[in-house]
Amino acid sequence: MIYDILFRAALVGILLAVLLSIMSYFVVLRKMTFAGVGIAHSAFGGIALNFLFGITSYILPLSFSVIASIFIAFMYKKGKMSEDSAIDLIFVFSMAFGVFIMSISKGYSANMLGILFGNILAVNTYDLYISIFIFILGFLFLNIFFSHFQLITYNEELAKISGMNVDMLYYLFWITLAVIIVLSIKLIGIILVNAFLVLPALVGMNMSKNYKGAIFSAIASSVVSVLLGIFISYLVNAPTGASIILTFVTLWAVSAIYAKLK
């Protein structure tokens, strides 16, 4: 029984880690490292409504996060607001709304720790199927548009001249990011999810100077962090999300030393 739980947790963790690692490459290069915080906390409003209505569906958290991501992209592109300002606006509204709703919901205090820091060992078969579905769609999406995102990241003006619909791709990037982050909340929680949008790219860039090597290193470090983190948390009965992130930070430190020595 326990091995089934650990297997599901590891598989879901690996699937999400691969997608987040690829997204991390663009997030760090575009200096959007605050994005994970904003979108993850925007899901808090939907999670609070789940508690209020006594449901466990992804629909409400996902809806909140997708709407938030579209709002951030729209305000940046059309509203002449900086990404950080738009993210901060969504952040404070969603947290205030979520806290207000959860304060009148039953059992919110008992589940708060799991929401904030995640509980990958609570992943069920339904979560696994959803993760596989999102992984397939996300991987296909990134495979199709990877070169587009890469050109937009390095030279947006050249991308426009090349005939790319930069605005549409920008919206799609934010929506994809929102979907993956919402699924990851159950893995490592709202507070820690942003680490998986920053640490993979930092490790990858320490290990390699070309983008292929950086992404491969990012994915490898994410997978190792998930597996070791789950094993450590099971071994010492520690919070899984925190164990994964502490493992990841250790890998980053090792990669930073390697880059310095190299």
SERO-4910 file (N, C-alpha, C, O; in steps of 0.05 Angstrom, whole numbers):
BEGIN
 pado doro    nc1    nc2    nc3   cac1   cac2   cac3    cc1    cc2    cc3    oc1    oc2    oc3
  Met    A     16    -24      0      0      0      0     17     25      0     13     44    -16
  Ile    A     37     26     18     54     50     20     71     53     -5     77     76    -13
  Tyr    A     78     31    -18     94     33    -42     77     44    -65     88     58    -83
  Asp    A     51     38    -66     33     49    -86     32     79    -83     32     94   -102
  Ile    A     30     88    -58     28    117    -52     54    131    -60     53    152    -73
  Leu    A     76    119    -54    102    131    -61    106    131    -91    118    150   -102
  Phe    A     97    110   -105    100    108   -134     84    130   -147     93    144   -165
  Arg    A     58    134   -138     41    155   -150     54    182   -144     54    199   -162
  Ala    A     63    186   -120     75    212   -113    100    218   -130    103    240   -141
  Ala    A    117    198   -134    141    202   -150    134    207   -179    146    224   -191
  Leu    A    115    192   -190    108    195   -218     96    223   -223    104    236   -243
  Val    A     77    231   -206     65    258   -210     87    279   -206     87    298   -221
  Gly    A    104    276   -186    125    295   -182    144    298   -206    151    320   -213
  Ile    A    151    275   -218    169    276   -241    155    289   -265    168    306   -279
  Leu    A    130    283   -270    116    294   -293    114    325   -290    120    339   -310
  Leu    A    107    334   -267    105    363   -263    132    376   -263    136    399   -272
  Ala    A    152    363   -251    179    374   -250    191    378   -278    204    399   -282
  Val    A    186    360   -296    196    363   -324    184    388   -337    198    404   -349
  Leu    A    157    391   -335    144    414   -347    154    440   -334    160    460   -348
  Leu    A    155    441   -307    163    465   -293    192    472   -299    199    496   -300
  Ser    A    209    452   -304    237    457   -310    240    471   -337    256    489   -340
  Ile    A    224    462   -356    225    475   -383    214    503   -381    226    522   -393
  Met    A    192    507   -367    181    533   -363    200    551   -348    202    575   -353
  Ser    A    215    539   -329    234    555   -313    255    569   -330    263    591   -324
  Tyr    A    263    555   -351    283    567   -369    274    594   -380    290    613   -380
  Phe    A    249    596   -389    239    621   -399    232    641   -377    236    665   -380
  Val    A    222    631   -355    214    648   -332    239    664   -322    237    688   -317
  Val    A    261    650   -319    285    662   -309    297    682   -329    305    704   -322
  Leu    A    298    673   -354    310    691   -375    293    716   -379    304    737   -385
  Arg    A    267    714   -376    249    737   -379    246    753   -353    231    773   -352
  Lys    A    260    744   -332    259    758   -306    230    759   -296    221    779   -286
  Met    A    217    735   -298    189    733   -288    188    715   -264    169    701   -259
  Thr    A    209    716   -247    211    697   -225    190    701   -204    185    683   -187
  Phe    A    177    724   -204    155    729   -185    128    718   -195    108    717   -181
  Ala    A    129    708   -220    104    698   -233     92    674   -218     68    673   -213
  Gly    A    109    656   -209     99    632   -195     85    640   -169     64    628   -162
  Val    A     95    659   -155     83    669   -130     55    680   -136     36    673   -122
  Gly    A     53    697   -156     28    710   -162      6    690   -170    -16    691   -160
  Ile    A     13    672   -189     -6    652   -199    -14    632   -177    -37    625   -174
  Ala    A      6    622   -162      0    603   -141    -18    615   -120    -37    601   -111
  His    A    -13    639   -113    -30    652    -93    -58    659   -104    -77    661    -89
  Ser    A    -59    664   -130    -85    669   -142   -103    644   -140   -128    647   -138
  Ala    A    -91    621   -140   -106    596   -137   -118    593   -109   -136    578   -105
  Phe    A   -107    608    -90   -116    607    -63   -146    614    -61   -160    603    -44
  Gly    A   -154    633    -77   -182    641    -77   -200    618    -85   -221    613    -73
  Gly    A   -192    603   -106   -208    580   -115   -207    557    -95   -227    544    -91
  Ile    A   -184    553    -82   -182    533    -61   -200    539    -38   -212    521    -26
  Ala    A   -201    565    -31   -219    573     -9   -248    567    -15   -263    558      2
  Leu    A   -256    572    -40   -284    566    -48   -289    536    -47   -311    527    -41
  Asn    A   -269    520    -54   -271    491    -52   -278    483    -23   -296    466    -18
  Phe    A   -264    495     -4   -270    489     24   -298    498     32   -312    484     46
  Leu    A   -306    522     22   -332    532     29   -354    514     19   -374    510     33
  Phe    A   -351    504     -5   -372    487    -17   -368    457    -12   -385    441    -20
  Gly    A   -345    450      0   -340    423      7   -334    405    -17   -342    382    -18
  Ile    A   -319    416    -37   -312    401    -60   -282    399    -63   -267    414    -50
  Thr    A   -272    381    -80   -243    378    -83   -234    381   -113   -212    374   -120
  Ser    A   -252    391   -129   -246    394   -158   -224    415   -163   -220    433   -148
  Tyr    A   -210    411   -186   -190    430   -194   -202    455   -208   -189    474   -213
  Ile    A   -228    453   -214   -241    473   -232   -238    501   -221   -230    519   -235
  Leu    A   -246    505   -196   -245    532   -184   -217    543   -181   -212    566   -190
  Pro    A   -198    528   -170   -170    539   -168   -158    544   -196   -144    564   -200
  Leu    A   -164    526   -215   -154    529   -242   -166    554   -255   -152    569   -269
  Ser    A   -192    558   -251   -206    581   -263   -194    607   -252   -188    626   -267
  Phe    A   -190    608   -225   -178    632   -213   -151    638   -225   -144    661   -231
  Ser    A   -134    617   -228   -107    621   -237   -106    629   -266    -89    645   -274
  Val    A   -123    616   -283   -123    623   -311   -132    652   -315   -120    667   -331
  Ile    A   -153    660   -301   -163    687   -303   -141    707   -293   -137    728   -305
  Ala    A   -128    699   -272   -106    716   -261    -84    719   -282    -73    741   -286
  Ser    A    -76    697   -295    -55    698   -314    -62    715   -338    -45    729   -349
  Ile    A    -87    713   -347    -96    729   -370    -96    759   -362    -89    776   -378
  Phe    A   -105    764   -337   -105    792   -327    -77    804   -327    -72    826   -336
  Ile    A    -58    788   -316    -30    797   -315    -19    803   -343     -7    824   -348
  Ala    A    -24    784   -361    -14    788   -389    -28    812   -402    -14    827   -416
  Phe    A    -54    815   -398    -69    837   -410    -59    864   -399    -54    883   -415
  Met    A    -55    867   -373    -47    892   -361    -19    899   -370    -12    923   -372
  Tyr    A     -2    879   -375     25    884   -384     26    893   -413     40    911   -420
  Lys    A     10    879   -429     10    885   -458     -7    909   -465      2    926   -482
  Lys    A    -30    912   -453    -49    933   -461    -52    955   -440    -57    978   -447
  Gly    A    -48    948   -415    -53    968   -394    -28    983   -386    -29   1000   -368
  Lys    A     -5    977   -399     20    991   -393     28    989   -364     41   1007   -353
  Met    A     21    966   -352     29    961   -324     52    941   -324     51    922   -340
  Ser    A     71    944   -307     93    925   -306     82    897   -296     62    896   -282
  Glu    A     96    876   -304     88    849   -296     88    847   -266     69    835   -254
  Asp    A    108    858   -252    109    856   -223     86    870   -210     75    860   -190
  Ser    A     78    893   -221     55    908   -209     29    892   -213     13    891   -194
  Ala    A     25    881   -237      0    866   -242      0    840   -224    -21    833   -214
  Ile    A     23    827   -221     24    803   -205     18    810   -176      4    796   -162
  Asp    A     29    833   -166     25    841   -138     -4    848   -133    -15    841   -112
  Leu    A    -17    860   -152    -46    866   -150    -62    840   -147    -80    839   -129
  Ile    A    -57    821   -164    -71    795   -163    -64    781   -137    -81    769   -124
  Phe    A    -39    783   -129    -30    769   -104    -45    778    -80    -56    762    -65
  Val    A    -47    805    -75    -60    815    -51    -90    810    -52   -102    804    -31
  Phe    A   -102    813    -76   -131    808    -77   -138    779    -71   -155    773    -55
  Ser    A   -123    760    -84   -129    732    -81   -125    723    -52   -140    707    -42
  Met    A   -103    732    -40    -98    724    -12   -119    735      7   -128    720     24
  Ala    A   -126    760      3   -147    772     20   -174    758     16   -187    751     36
  Phe    A   -181    752     -9   -206    738    -15   -205    710     -3   -224    701      9
  Gly    A   -182    696     -7   -180    669      3   -181    667     33   -195    650     44
  Val    A   -167    685     47   -168    685     76   -196    691     87   -205    678    106
  Phe    A   -210    710     74   -237    717     82   -256    693     79   -271    687     97
  Ile    A   -254    679     56   -272    657     51   -265    633     69   -283    620     80
  Met    A   -239    628     73   -231    605     90   -237    610    119   -241    590    134
  Ser    A   -239    635    127   -245    641    155   -274    633    162   -280    629    186
  Ile    A   -291    632    142   -319    624    147   -324    596    137   -347    587    136
  Ser    A   -303    581    129   -306    554    120   -298    535    142   -282    541    159
  Lys    A   -310    511    142   -305    491    163   -278    477    157   -272    469    134
  Gly    A   -262    475    178   -238    459    176   -215    472    162   -196    458    154
  Tyr    A   -216    498    158   -195    511    143   -168    510    157   -147    506    144
  Ser    A   -168    512    184   -142    513    199   -128    486    197   -104    484    197
  Ala    A   -144    464    197   -132    438    196   -119    432    170   -101    415    168
  Asn    A   -128    445    149   -117    439    122    -98    460    112    -88    458     90
  Met    A    -94    481    128    -78    504    118    -49    496    113    -38    504     93
  Leu    A    -38    479    130    -10    471    126     -6    456    100     14    460     86
  Gly    A    -25    439     93    -23    424     68    -26    442     44    -12    437     24
  Ile    A    -43    462     46    -46    481     24    -21    498     19    -12    502     -3
  Leu    A     -9    507     41     15    524     39     40    509     31     56    519     16
  Phe    A     43    485     42     68    470     38     65    444     22     85    430     17
  Gly    A     41    437     15     36    414     -2     37    387     13     48    386     35
  Asn    A     27    367      0     28    339     11     26    320    -12      5    310    -19
  Ile    A     49    315    -24     50    298    -48     41    269    -42     33    255    -60
  Leu    A     44    261    -17     36    234    -10      6    231     -9     -4    208     -7
  Ala    A     -9    253    -12    -38    252    -13    -48    250    -42    -72    250    -46
  Val    A    -30    249    -61    -38    247    -89    -52    221    -94    -43    200    -86
  Asn    A    -76    223   -106    -92    199   -112    -90    192   -142    -77    205   -157
  Thr    A   -105    170   -149   -104    161   -177   -115    182   -196   -105    185   -218
  Tyr    A   -136    197   -187   -147    218   -204   -126    239   -210   -124    248   -232
  Asp    A   -111    247   -189    -90    267   -193    -69    257   -213    -58    272   -229
  Leu    A    -63    231   -211    -44    219   -229    -53    221   -258    -38    228   -276
  Tyr    A    -79    214   -263    -89    215   -291    -89    244   -301    -82    249   -324
  Ile    A    -97    263   -284    -97    291   -291    -69    300   -298    -64    315   -318
  Ser    A    -49    292   -282    -21    299   -286    -11    288   -313      3    302   -327
  Ile    A    -18    263   -319     -9    251   -344    -21    266   -368     -7    272   -387
  Phe    A    -47    273   -366    -61    288   -387    -48    315   -391    -42    323   -414
  Ile    A    -43    330   -369    -31    356   -371     -2    354   -381      7    371   -396
  Phe    A     12    333   -373     40    330   -382     41    326   -413     57    339   -426
  Ile    A     23    310   -423     22    304   -452     16    330   -467     30    337   -486
  Leu    A     -5    344   -458    -13    369   -472      9    390   -469     16    404   -488
  Gly    A     20    393   -445     41    413   -440     66    407   -456     79    425   -466
  Phe    A     74    382   -457     98    375   -471     95    380   -501    113    390   -515
  Leu    A     72    372   -512     66    378   -540     66    408   -546     78    417   -566
  Phe    A     54    423   -528     52    452   -532     80    464   -532     87    480   -549
  Leu    A     97    456   -512    124    467   -510    142    458   -533    159    473   -543
  Asn    A    137    433   -543    152    423   -565    146    439   -591    164    444   -607
  Ile    A    121    446   -594    112    461   -618    122    490   -618    131    500   -638
  Phe    A    120    502   -594    125    531   -592    151    538   -579    156    561   -573
  Phe    A    168    518   -574    193    524   -560    210    545   -575    220    564   -563
  Ser    A    214    541   -600    231    560   -616    218    587   -617    232    608   -617
  His    A    191    588   -617    177    614   -617    183    629   -590    191    652   -590
  Phe    A    180    614   -568    185    627   -542    214    635   -539    220    655   -526
  Gln    A    232    619   -550    260    625   -548    267    651   -562    281    668   -552
  Leu    A    256    654   -587    261    679   -602    248    703   -588    260    724   -587
  Ile    A    224    700   -578    210    722   -564    226    730   -539    228    753   -533
  Thr    A    237    710   -525    252    716   -501    277    731   -507    284    750   -492
  Tyr    A    291    724   -528    317    737   -534    313    763   -550    328    782   -547
  Asn    A    293    764   -568    290    787   -585    261    789   -594    253    778   -614
  Glu    A    244    803   -578    216    805   -584    210    820   -610    192    813   -625
  Glu    A    226    840   -615    222    856   -640    227    839   -665    212    841   -684
  Leu    A    248    823   -664    254    805   -686    232    784   -690    225    777   -713
  Ala    A    221    775   -668    199    756   -670    174    769   -684    161    755   -700
  Lys    A    169    794   -678    147    808   -691    152    811   -721    134    807   -737
  Ile    A    177    819   -727    184    822   -755    182    796   -771    175    795   -794
  Ser    A    188    774   -756    186    747   -769    158    738   -774    153    717   -786
  Gly    A    139    753   -764    111    747   -769     97    731   -746     74    722   -750
  Met    A    111    728   -724     98    714   -701     77    731   -688     80    755   -686
  Asn    A     56    718   -679     36    732   -663     45    732   -634     38    715   -618
  Val    A     62    752   -628     75    753   -602     55    755   -579     58    741   -559
  Asp    A     35    771   -582     15    775   -561      0    749   -554     -3    742   -531
  Met    A     -8    734   -575    -23    709   -571     -5    689   -557    -14    675   -538
  Leu    A     20    687   -565     39    668   -552     45    676   -523     49    659   -506
  Tyr    A     45    702   -518     49    712   -491     26    703   -473     30    693   -451
  Tyr    A      1    706   -483    -22    697   -467    -22    667   -463    -27    657   -441
  Leu    A    -15    652   -484    -14    622   -482      7    614   -462      3    594   -447
  Phe    A     30    628   -461     51    621   -442     41    624   -414     46    607   -397
  Trp    A     27    646   -408     17    651   -381     -4    631   -374     -4    621   -351
  Ile    A    -22    624   -392    -43    605   -386    -31    577   -380    -39    564   -362
  Thr    A    -12    569   -397      2    543   -393     16    543   -365     14    523   -351
  Leu    A     28    565   -359     42    567   -333     22    564   -310     27    551   -290
  Ala    A     -1    577   -313    -22    575   -292    -32    547   -288    -34    538   -265
  Val    A    -37    532   -309    -47    505   -307    -27    487   -293    -34    471   -275
  Ile    A     -1    489   -301     19    472   -288     23    479   -259     27    461   -242
  Ile    A     22    505   -252     26    513   -225      4    504   -207      9    494   -185
  Val    A    -21    505   -216    -44    496   -200    -41    466   -193    -46    458   -171
  Leu    A    -32    450   -213    -28    422   -207     -5    417   -188     -5    398   -173
  Ser    A     14    435   -188     38    432   -172     33    440   -143     48    432   -125
  Ile    A     11    454   -138      5    463   -110      2    439    -92     11    439    -69
  Lys    A    -11    418   -102    -14    394    -86     12    380    -81     16    366    -61
  Leu    A     31    385    -99     58    372    -97     75    386    -75     84    373    -57
  Ile    A     78    412    -77     96    426    -58     83    450    -45     96    464    -30
  Gly    A     58    456    -51     44    477    -37     47    504    -50     65    508    -67
  Ile    A     30    523    -42     30    550    -53     57    564    -48     68    577    -66
  Ile    A     67    563    -23     90    578    -16    116    569    -31    133    585    -38
  Leu    A    118    542    -35    143    531    -45    143    527    -76    163    521    -87
  Val    A    119    530    -89    118    524   -117    136    542   -134    146    533   -155
  Asn    A    140    566   -125    157    585   -141    186    575   -143    200    582   -162
  Ala    A    194    559   -124    222    549   -125    226    532   -150    248    532   -161
  Phe    A    205    517   -159    208    501   -183    207    517   -208    211    506   -230
  Leu    A    202    542   -206    203    560   -230    229    576   -231    234    591   -249
  Val    A    245    572   -210    270    587   -209    295    569   -207    314    571   -222
  Leu    A    294    550   -188    317    533   -182    326    516   -206    350    513   -211
  Pro    A    307    504   -222    316    487   -244    334    502   -264    355    493   -272
  Ala    A    325    527   -271    340    542   -290    367    551   -279    387    552   -293
  Leu    A    367    558   -253    392    567   -240    412    544   -240    436    548   -245
  Val    A    403    520   -233    421    496   -233    430    491   -262    454    486   -267
  Gly    A    411    491   -281    418    486   -309    438    505   -320    457    496   -334
  Met    A    436    530   -314    454    550   -324    482    548   -311    502    556   -323
  Asn    A    482    538   -286    508    533   -273    523    509   -286    547    509   -287
  Met    A    507    490   -295    519    465   -306    526    467   -335    544    453   -345
  Ser    A    512    485   -350    517    486   -379    513    514   -389    496    529   -379
  Lys    A    527    522   -410    525    549   -422    507    549   -447    500    570   -456
  Asn    A    501    525   -458    482    525   -481    455    517   -471    452    503   -451
  Tyr    A    434    525   -486    407    522   -476    398    493   -473    383    486   -455
  Lys    A    408    476   -492    400    447   -490    412    434   -465    398    420   -450
  Gly    A    437    440   -459    449    429   -435    437    440   -410    433    426   -390
  Ala    A    430    466   -411    418    479   -388    390    467   -381    384    462   -358
  Ile    A    374    462   -402    347    450   -398    350    422   -389    335    413   -371
  Phe    A    368    406   -401    372    379   -392    380    377   -363    370    361   -348
  Ser    A    399    395   -355    408    395   -327    386    404   -309    384    394   -286
  Ala    A    369    423   -318    347    432   -302    327    409   -296    318    406   -274
  Ile    A    321    394   -318    302    372   -315    314    350   -297    300    340   -279
  Ala    A    339    344   -301    352    323   -285    353    331   -255    347    314   -238
  Ser    A    359    356   -249    361    365   -221    333    365   -209    330    358   -185
  Ser    A    312    372   -224    285    371   -214    276    343   -207    264    339   -185
  Val    A    281    324   -225    273    296   -220    288    285   -196    276    272   -179
  Val    A    314    290   -194    329    281   -171    319    293   -145    317    279   -125
  Ser    A    312    318   -145    302    332   -122    275    320   -112    271    316    -89
  Val    A    258    314   -132    232    302   -125    236    275   -112    224    269    -91
  Leu    A    252    258   -125    255    230   -115    270    230    -88    261    216    -70
  Leu    A    291    246    -85    305    246    -60    288    259    -38    289    250    -15
  Gly    A    274    280    -46    257    294    -26    235    276    -15    230    276      9
  Ile    A    222    260    -33    202    241    -24    214    220     -6    202    213     15
  Phe    A    237    210    -14    250    189      2    258    200     30    254    186     50
  Ile    A    269    224     31    277    236     56    253    241     74    254    235     98
  Ser    A    232    252     62    208    258     78    196    232     90    186    232    112
  Tyr    A    196    211     74    186    185     83    204    173    105    194    161    124
  Leu    A    230    177    101    249    165    120    248    178    147    249    164    168
  Val    A    246    205    148    247    219    174    220    231    181    218    246    201
  Asn    A    199    225    166    172    235    172    171    265    172    160    277    191
  Ala    A    183    278    151    184    307    149    165    316    127    158    299    110
  Pro    A    157    341    126    140    351    105    153    347     77    176    354     73
  Thr    A    138    336     59    150    328     33    158    352     17    180    352      5
  Gly    A    141    373     15    148    396      0    173    409      9    191    416     -7
  Ala    A    176    413     35    200    425     46    224    407     41    246    418     35
  Ser    A    221    381     43    244    363     38    253    365      9    277    365      3
  Ile    A    234    367    -10    241    370    -38    257    395    -43    277    395    -57
  Ile    A    247    417    -32    260    443    -37    287    444    -24    306    455    -36
  Leu    A    290    434      0    316    434     13    336    417     -3    360    424     -5
  Thr    A    327    395    -14    344    379    -31    352    394    -56    375    393    -65
  Phe    A    333    409    -67    338    425    -91    358    447    -86    376    452   -102
  Val    A    355    460    -63    374    482    -56    402    471    -53    422    483    -60
  Thr    A    404    447    -41    430    433    -39    442    428    -66    466    432    -70
  Leu    A    426    418    -85    436    413   -112    445    439   -125    465    440   -139
  Trp    A    430    461   -120    438    487   -131    465    495   -120    482    505   -135
  Ala    A    469    491    -94    495    499    -82    518    483    -94    539    494    -99
  Val    A    513    457    -99    533    441   -111    539    450   -140    562    452   -148
  Ser    A    518    457   -154    521    467   -182    536    494   -182    551    499   -201
  Ala    A    530    511   -162    544    537   -161    574    533   -156    590    547   -168
  Ile    A    580    514   -139    609    508   -133    622    497   -159    645    504   -165
  Tyr    A    607    480   -173    618    468   -197    623    490   -218    644    490   -231
  Ala    A    604    509   -221    607    530   -240    631    548   -233    645    558   -251
  Lys    A    635    553   -207    657    570   -198    684    556   -204    702    569   -214
  Leu    A    685    530   -198    710    515   -203    716    513   -233    739    513   -241
  Lys    A    694    509   -248    697    506   -277    708    531   -290    711    532   -314
***
